[in-house]
Amino acid sequence: MEQRRREPGRAHGCLVSCLVAVLLWSVATAQLRYSISEEVNEGTVVGNVAKDLGLDKNTLRERKYRIVSSNADPLFHVNQNDGILYVSRKIDREEVCERTSTCIMNLKTVLENPLEVHYVGVEVLDINDHSPSFPDEVKIMEISESVLPGVRIPLQPARDADGGPFSVQQYKLSSNDHFRVEVKDKGEDDSGTPSLSSNVTVNVFILDQNDNAPVILYPVSSNSSAEGVEEIPRNVNAGHLVTKVRAYDADIGYNGWLLFSLQEVTDHSLFGLDRYTGQIRTLRSFTETDEAEHKLLILVKDNGNVSLSATATVIVKVVEPKEAFAASDVKSSTKADEDNNVTFYLMITVGSVSALFLVSIIVLISMQCSKSTDYTSKYLPEPNYDGTLCHSIQYRSGDKRYMLVGPRMSIGSTIAPGSHANTLMLPDRRGISGEREI
């Protein structure tokens, strides 16, 4: 019985002890809560701790009121004269509270004699002081030209050291007709004011696909089929150029490289094909037993992973030299007609340029003549002018010098003695006295 009575007593005592401990912990951890913005200047007031805790500020210095911190460079300090909490240095929220939505700094303050502990919480509020950034300034992407609309191509997201409404809110793409950017809906845009931003250059390379088959340019018959007929003399030697198969491929790079091969040939010993140029040449001279007509089937294929191809047919007719010369004369006459046409148009061009040059010369001469006429007309008297050229005669009389200006005198004309008609008196600059007889 005694044991049973002791057990409820012990339980009651434990309960009382727990309640006391909780009360003491509540008193010890009773906190004040302040808030400041990050990056405030050193010495900014956080709050009056002594007043808010009901402490006597006159005893703070005696009781050595202080903040207990293991940090050699604390963020806050308390003034023992007035009990006010100050900022010791600038606080970067992203440095002290990395990747946390709420940044609270818990400070332990102590009073001695008697010992008294108080906890103060300071919440550091975020400001928009960091710009978002991408991992790379330039992003290179490669996509196939055959990619279907709507295909999603992931991009590495931007990072922002700020949190909450100051973190990355939206992405925008420069205007273009080929791409658009999609992001998960983050709700209403509540970013900083002014908002900060950064950009990344995305270089998209469109990779060529082998989606175009080779097209035969020569030979092409009148019905647009890749067939042609070539005539060569029977007496040609080995290495004679019969013809050249021409083709092109709209693809680029390796997909546009073409290779030529002989698929069918009447006599493999007679003709050879260059696999890169498409040239068909004779391998040996013809003999009397060789056939007069040969059919060559040429395969043209590109260099894609799954190659595409086209075929051309060349009929080679071996003729006697006279017939070959006649055929060559027809070709040469056609060539001559083309050359004559080119020469005709060239002559017209040269003639036009020459005529234009001649007209320009005539116009320049006319302009020079008109200027000369205008100049002389200022000095030649128009009335009673008999058309004779002007002349001048200089003479000296005493210490004066004269110049006679006027039309050439006709036979029998006289000048009255002592008269200075048609004369211009000139100053004597040579300092020579005397007269010159005329």
GIGIKA-V55593 format. One record per backbone hydrogen bond with DSSP energy under -0.5 kcal/mol. NH is the residue of the N-H (numbers start at 1). CO is the residue of the C=O. E is the energy in kcal/mol with one decimal. If there is no record, write none. Layout:
# GIGIKA-V55593
NH|CO|E / NH|CO|E
This chain:
# GIGIKA-V55593
5|1|-2.6 / 6|2|-2.4 / 7|3|-2.0 / 8|4|-1.4 / 9|5|-1.3 / 10|6|-2.7 / 11|7|-2.4 / 12|8|-2.3 / 13|9|-2.5 / 14|10|-2.6 / 15|11|-2.1 / 16|12|-2.3 / 17|13|-2.4 / 18|14|-2.5 / 19|15|-2.3 / 20|16|-2.6 / 21|17|-2.7 / 22|18|-2.7 / 23|19|-2.5 / 24|20|-3.2 / 25|21|-2.9 / 26|22|-2.6 / 27|23|-2.6 / 28|24|-3.0 / 29|25|-2.9 / 30|27|-0.7 / 32|119|-1.3 / 34|32|-0.5 / 34|121|-2.9 / 36|123|-2.4 / 38|125|-2.4 / 39|91|-2.4 / 40|37|-0.9 / 43|87|-2.9 / 44|41|-1.5 / 46|85|-3.3 / 47|85|-1.1 / 49|47|-1.0 / 49|83|-1.3 / 50|83|-1.7 / 52|48|-2.1 / 53|49|-2.3 / 54|50|-0.9 / 54|51|-0.5 / 55|50|-2.7 / 57|55|-0.8 / 59|56|-1.5 / 60|57|-0.6 / 63|59|-2.3 / 64|61|-1.1 / 65|60|-2.4 / 66|110|-1.8 / 68|66|-0.5 / 68|108|-3.4 / 69|67|-0.7 / 77|86|-1.8 / 79|84|-2.3 / 80|78|-0.5 / 83|79|-2.7 / 85|47|-3.4 / 86|77|-3.2 / 87|44|-1.8 / 88|75|-3.5 / 89|75|-0.8 / 92|90|-0.5 / 93|91|-0.8 / 95|92|-1.3 / 96|92|-2.0 / 97|93|-2.6 / 100|97|-1.0 / 104|102|-0.7 / 105|122|-3.6 / 106|104|-0.6 / 107|105|-0.6 / 107|120|-3.5 / 108|68|-0.6 / 109|107|-0.6 / 109|118|-3.5 / 110|66|-2.7 / 111|116|-3.0 / 112|63|-3.1 / 116|111|-2.8 / 118|109|-2.7 / 119|30|-1.0 / 120|107|-2.8 / 121|32|-3.7 / 122|105|-2.8 / 123|34|-3.1 / 123|121|-0.5 / 124|103|-2.6 / 124|122|-0.5 / 125|36|-3.5 / 125|123|-0.7 / 129|127|-2.0 / 133|159|-2.5 / 139|201|-3.5 / 141|203|-3.0 / 143|205|-2.4 / 145|207|-2.2 / 147|144|-1.6 / 151|148|-1.4 / 154|152|-0.5 / 159|133|-3.1 / 166|163|-2.0 / 167|164|-1.7 / 190|188|-1.1 / 201|137|-2.4 / 202|200|-0.6 / 203|139|-3.3 / 203|201|-0.7 / 204|202|-0.7 / 205|141|-3.2 / 205|203|-0.6 / 206|204|-0.6 / 207|143|-3.6 / 207|205|-0.7 / 211|209|-2.4 / 215|248|-2.8 / 217|246|-2.9 / 218|246|-1.8 / 221|225|-3.2 / 224|221|-1.7 / 227|225|-2.3 / 228|313|-1.8 / 230|315|-3.0 / 232|317|-2.4 / 234|319|-1.8 / 236|233|-1.0 / 239|282|-2.8 / 240|237|-1.3 / 242|240|-0.7 / 242|280|-2.9 / 243|280|-1.1 / 245|278|-2.7 / 246|218|-2.2 / 248|215|-1.9 / 255|252|-1.1 / 256|253|-1.5 / 257|254|-1.1 / 259|301|-2.5 / 260|275|-2.8 / 261|299|-1.8 / 263|261|-0.7 / 263|297|-3.0 / 264|297|-1.4 / 266|295|-0.8 / 270|267|-1.5 / 271|267|-1.0 / 272|281|-2.6 / 274|279|-2.3 / 275|273|-0.5 / 278|274|-2.1 / 280|243|-3.0 / 281|272|-2.3 / 281|279|-0.5 / 282|240|-2.0 / 283|270|-3.2 / 284|270|-0.6 / 286|234|-0.7 / 286|236|-0.6 / 290|287|-1.1 / 294|316|-2.5 / 296|314|-2.6 / 297|264|-2.8 / 298|296|-0.6 / 298|312|-3.3 / 299|261|-3.2 / 300|298|-0.5 / 300|310|-3.5 / 301|259|-2.1 / 301|299|-0.5 / 302|308|-2.5 / 303|254|-0.9 / 303|257|-0.7 / 307|305|-0.7 / 310|300|-2.6 / 312|298|-2.3 / 313|226|-3.0 / 314|296|-2.7 / 315|228|-3.0 / 316|294|-3.0 / 316|314|-0.6 / 317|230|-3.3 / 317|315|-0.6 / 318|292|-3.4 / 318|316|-0.5 / 319|232|-2.3 / 319|317|-0.7 / 324|320|-2.3 / 325|321|-2.8 / 326|322|-2.5 / 327|323|-2.5 / 328|324|-2.6 / 329|325|-2.4 / 330|326|-2.0 / 331|327|-2.1 / 332|328|-2.9 / 333|329|-2.7 / 334|330|-2.1 / 335|331|-2.4 / 336|332|-2.8 / 337|333|-2.7 / 338|334|-2.1 / 339|335|-2.4 / 340|336|-3.1 / 341|337|-2.4 / 342|338|-2.1 / 343|339|-2.7 / 344|340|-2.7 / 345|341|-2.2 / 346|342|-2.0 / 347|343|-2.5 / 348|344|-2.2 / 349|345|-2.0 / 350|346|-2.6 / 351|347|-2.8 / 352|348|-2.3 / 353|349|-2.2 / 354|350|-2.4 / 355|351|-2.6 / 356|352|-2.3 / 357|353|-2.2 / 358|354|-2.4 / 359|355|-2.5 / 360|356|-1.9 / 361|357|-2.0 / 362|358|-2.2 / 363|359|-2.4 / 364|360|-2.1 / 365|361|-2.3 / 366|362|-2.4 / 367|363|-2.1 / 368|364|-2.1 / 369|365|-2.4 / 370|366|-2.4 / 371|367|-1.8 / 372|368|-1.9 / 373|369|-2.2 / 374|370|-1.8 / 375|371|-1.7 / 376|372|-2.1 / 377|373|-1.8 / 378|375|-0.9 / 379|376|-1.5 / 380|376|-1.5 / 381|379|-0.6 / 385|382|-1.3 / 386|384|-0.5 / 391|406|-1.9 / 393|404|-2.1 / 395|402|-2.8 / 397|400|-2.7 / 400|397|-1.8 / 401|426|-1.3 / 402|395|-3.6 / 403|424|-1.7 / 404|393|-4.4 / 405|403|-0.6 / 405|422|-2.1 / 406|391|-1.9 / 408|389|-1.4 / 413|410|-1.8 / 419|416|-1.9 / 423|420|-1.1 / 424|403|-2.3 / 426|401|-4.5 / 429|427|-0.8 / 434|398|-0.8 / 436|396|-0.9 / 437|435|-0.5
